[in-house]
Amino acid sequence: MAKIRSDIVATARCYEDGCGGMMEGRKGEYKYAESGLNSVILKDILVFHCTKCNAIVPEIPAAGVLHRVIALRLLRKRSLLTGGELRFLRKLCGYSINDLAEIMGSSKNVVSRWETHAHGEGTERTIRLLVLAKLVREMVGQPDPILRNISVEALSVEIENTLKLIQSRSVDEKYEISPEEIAHLGGEENRKPLVESTSLAVV
Ligand SMILES: [Zn+2]
């Protein structure tokens, strides 16, 4: 969903097949529901709106960086993750429900229940550490790491300290993410209009 208030700063031909309408691009915020989360708001991005078919197409920054910026926010959360947040992190790690069940010594049904109902504090901490391990693997020894300007040492210490502070209840938080935060952690990257929903399976 986009809030559109500002002036038109760009136009483009509609991306929808067979529409041919003109899209008006304005700076605004966009609820990034494609992430599978209702809580992620992208601030100050270009959102195109087709005046003919009403399609809304945001210019999403590089999804690989964005998804890791979201993951960092979740790792820093000081209360239990919601089921949807857990699912987001599982997918970011590239795990199927079955993969995570095997790693956790659990069953598919139990993992599904974590993602739809609730999970315990031990599960929560283990999953955060799995995500940390995933991010560290990506940061170390890569000629062109996805995340920049953050060290393995600083990240590990920060996550360790967060684990000490997690409150044993689940709280819905909003994650507002600015272009500056993405640029800082991912370097300047080309932005692409999001024509099809971004699949977390391919990040
Ligand atoms: Zn259109």
Residues whose N, C-alpha, C, O or C-beta is under 5 A from the ligand:
A	BS01	ZN	C14 E16 C19 G21 C50 K52 C53 N54 A55
